[in-house]
C-alpha cells in the first residue's frame, strides 16, 4: 500500500516517515514538501521516494491523473503538516476518497474532530489519529500493571511531560496566534490527556492552570490539568518547558501499591539520532537503571520499592495496526472520536485556566469509540 506523507518537518521526518518505511505492507511513496533542503534529507534516507509540491497533486493522482510512467493512486495519506492545516487537508483527502492518518491534535476543536469523523464514516474511509505515546514503554508497562491488579484500584494518576527549555525556539508551535493551535496545552497536553482517558475513561470535572513563563514567549509553556474521571480516579497532568528539576514521568497510587517511573521513553531520542526499527535488533528497550518501581510506603527512586522491567516501547505497532485496518483484518488503533474526547478536555482546560473555574461535564455515556 502506497503512502503519501504531507509535511516533512519534525513530525514527518522523525516519526512518520521512518515508521511508515519500517511497516510491512506500507511503502513511503510520496512526500509533500517544497523545501529543497528537506527533499534532499528525505532522498538520502528514502532513495526511491517521490515528491509533490502541494497536497493537490495527491488528489489529482487519486483521480487517475498521474504521470504516465508513475505508479497509480495512493492508498493512504498521512498528514504531518502544521496543526492549523490538519482539518482542511484531511477534509480534502477524505473527499478525494483516500484513507487518512492525522498527527495530533487532529483538529483545534472537538467539533472539528467530530466533523472529520462523520465525513470519514459517510465515505466509508479510515480516519486515524497518530497518538504514538500510547506505545511508550512506561505507558505500556503501567497499563499492564493496572490490568494485572498489581496496584489495586487506582486513586490518583500523576503524569508529567516536562522539559527545561528556558529560551523559546520560535516557530508556529510557540506562536500566540490562536489560528496556529500552538502552545503546550495542545501539543504535549494532547498526549497526557489521551493517556489519562485511555487508562481511566471519560472526564467528569476539569480544572487547569496555564501560564506563559518565559520572556519573549507567546504561547502557554507551563500548564497543569486536573481531571476527575467519571469512575472517581483523579488525574494530575503537567506539561512544561520551564522545569529546571524534572519530576517523575508517572506516579500512580493505588489501594495496594504505587508505581513511580522517571525518564522518557527512548524511542523519540533514538529516531532523532537516526536509529530505525528493524526486525533483527531490539527496539524501544531501556536499561535497568531506568525501570520504574512498585511498592508501598517506600521512597523511589532512591532504592525504595521493587524494580519493574519496562515493556519495550513499540511505536511501529501503530502503523502495523493501521495497515491491518486498511486490509480489513484489524481495528483502527486511534479513532477520531477518541481524539475528540481528548479535545473536549483540552477545550475545558483552556476555559478553566482563562476563567478560573472548574468545568463540569454532563454524565458521560460510554460507547465503543471511547477509551477503555
ChimeraX attribute file (.defattr): number of C-alpha atoms within 10 A of each C-alpha:
attribute: neighborCount
match mode: 1-to-1
recipient: residues
	/A:1	15
	/A:2	18
	/A:3	22
	/A:4	26
	/A:5	28
	/A:6	27
	/A:7	24
	/A:8	24
	/A:9	15
	/A:10	12
	/A:11	16
	/A:12	22
	/A:13	21
	/A:14	19
	/A:15	22
	/A:16	26
	/A:17	24
	/A:18	20
	/A:19	22
	/A:20	23
	/A:21	19
	/A:22	19
	/A:23	20
	/A:24	13
	/A:25	14
	/A:26	19
	/A:27	19
	/A:28	24
	/A:29	21
	/A:30	19
	/A:31	29
	/A:32	24
	/A:33	20
	/A:34	14
	/A:35	12
	/A:36	9
	/A:37	10
	/A:38	16
	/A:39	18
	/A:40	12
	/A:41	13
	/A:42	20
	/A:43	15
	/A:44	11
	/A:45	13
	/A:46	15
	/A:47	10
	/A:48	11
	/A:49	16
	/A:50	16
	/A:51	19
	/A:52	17
	/A:53	13
	/A:54	14
	/A:55	20
	/A:56	15
	/A:57	15
	/A:58	27
	/A:59	22
	/A:60	13
	/A:61	17
	/A:62	18
	/A:63	13
	/A:64	11
	/A:65	13
	/A:66	16
	/A:67	9
	/A:68	7
	/A:69	6
	/A:70	9
	/A:71	11
	/A:72	15
	/A:73	20
	/A:74	20
	/A:75	18
	/A:76	26
	/A:77	26
	/A:78	27
	/A:79	31
	/A:80	26
	/A:81	21
	/A:82	18
	/A:83	23
	/A:84	18
	/A:85	17
	/A:86	22
	/A:87	21
	/A:88	11
	/A:89	20
	/A:90	25
	/A:91	17
	/A:92	14
	/A:93	23
	/A:94	23
	/A:95	15
	/A:96	17
	/A:97	17
	/A:98	24
	/A:99	23
	/A:100	25
	/A:101	24
	/A:102	24
	/A:103	23
	/A:104	23
	/A:105	29
	/A:106	30
	/A:107	27
	/A:108	24
	/A:109	19
	/A:110	23
	/A:111	14
	/A:112	17
	/A:113	24
	/A:114	19
	/A:115	18
	/A:116	23
	/A:117	22
	/A:118	15
	/A:119	16
	/A:120	24
	/A:121	13
	/A:122	10
	/A:123	15
	/A:124	13
	/A:125	17
	/A:126	21
	/A:127	29
	/A:128	27
	/A:129	24
	/A:130	26
	/A:131	22
	/A:132	19
	/A:133	21
	/A:134	24
	/A:135	21
	/A:136	22
	/A:137	24
	/A:138	26
	/A:139	21
	/A:140	17
	/A:141	20
	/A:142	24
	/A:143	15
	/A:144	13
	/A:145	16
	/A:146	16
	/A:147	12
	/A:148	10
	/A:149	14
	/A:150	19
	/A:151	22
	/A:152	16
	/A:153	14
	/A:154	20
	/A:155	16
	/A:156	18
	/A:157	22
	/A:158	19
	/A:159	23
	/A:160	23
	/A:161	22
	/A:162	23
	/A:163	17
	/A:164	12
	/A:165	14
	/A:166	15
	/A:167	12
	/A:168	15
	/A:169	10
	/A:170	11
	/A:171	9
	/A:172	17
	/A:173	19
	/A:174	20
	/A:175	17
	/A:176	16
	/A:177	13
	/A:178	11
	/A:179	12
	/A:180	17
	/A:181	24
	/A:182	23
	/A:183	25
	/A:184	22
	/A:185	28
	/A:186	23
	/A:187	17
	/A:188	20
	/A:189	27
	/A:190	22
	/A:191	20
	/A:192	25
	/A:193	28
	/A:194	22
	/A:195	20
	/A:196	24
	/A:197	22
	/A:198	17
	/A:199	19
	/A:200	20
	/A:201	21
	/A:202	25
	/A:203	28
	/A:204	18
	/A:205	19
	/A:206	27
	/A:207	22
	/A:208	26
	/A:209	20
	/A:210	21
	/A:211	14
	/A:212	17
	/A:213	16
	/A:214	17
	/A:215	9
	/A:216	10
	/A:217	18
	/A:218	18
	/A:219	24
	/A:220	23
	/A:221	25
	/A:222	22
	/A:223	23
	/A:224	19
	/A:225	26
	/A:226	22
	/A:227	26
	/A:228	19
	/A:229	20
	/A:230	17
	/A:231	12
	/A:232	15
	/A:233	20
	/A:234	21
	/A:235	24
	/A:236	21
	/A:237	22
	/A:238	25
	/A:239	26
	/A:240	26
	/A:241	21
	/A:242	18
	/A:243	16
	/A:244	12
	/A:245	8
	/A:246	15
	/A:247	17
	/A:248	18
	/A:249	22
	/A:250	22
	/A:251	20
	/A:252	21
	/A:253	21
	/A:254	19
	/A:255	13
	/A:256	13
	/A:257	19
	/A:258	23
	/A:259	24
	/A:260	25
	/A:261	25
	/A:262	20
	/A:263	18
	/A:264	19
	/A:265	23
	/A:266	17
	/A:267	24
	/A:268	16
	/A:269	12
	/A:270	15
	/A:271	16
	/A:272	13
	/A:273	10
	/A:274	11
	/A:275	13
	/A:276	17
	/A:277	20
	/A:278	11
	/A:279	7
	/A:280	6
	/A:281	7
	/A:282	9
	/A:283	19
	/A:284	20
	/A:285	16
	/A:286	19
	/A:287	9
	/A:288	11
	/A:289	10
	/A:290	17
	/A:291	22
	/A:292	26
	/A:293	23
	/A:294	23
	/A:295	19
	/A:296	16
	/A:297	9
	/A:298	15
	/A:299	12
	/A:300	19
	/A:301	17
	/A:302	7
	/A:303	10
	/A:304	15
	/A:305	20
	/A:306	15
	/A:307	20
	/A:308	18
	/A:309	18
	/A:310	24
	/A:311	19
	/A:312	20
	/A:313	24
	/A:314	20
	/A:315	24
	/A:316	24
	/A:317	16
	/A:318	24
	/A:319	23
	/A:320	20
	/A:321	18
	/A:322	26
	/A:323	22
	/A:324	17
	/A:325	16
	/A:326	18
	/A:327	12
	/A:328	10
	/A:329	10
	/A:330	13
	/A:331	15
	/A:332	18
	/A:333	19
	/A:334	22
	/A:335	21
	/A:336	29
	/A:337	24
	/A:338	21
	/A:339	30
	/A:340	26
	/A:341	22
	/A:342	30
	/A:343	26
	/A:344	16
	/A:345	28
	/A:346	23
	/A:347	17
	/A:348	22
	/A:349	29
	/A:350	21
	/A:351	18
	/A:352	19
	/A:353	19
	/A:354	13
	/A:355	12
	/A:356	13
	/A:357	15
	/A:358	17
	/A:359	20
	/A:360	13
	/A:361	16
	/A:362	9
	/A:363	10
	/A:364	12
	/A:365	8
	/A:366	11
	/A:367	8
	/A:368	8
	/A:369	13
	/A:370	19
	/A:371	22
	/A:372	12
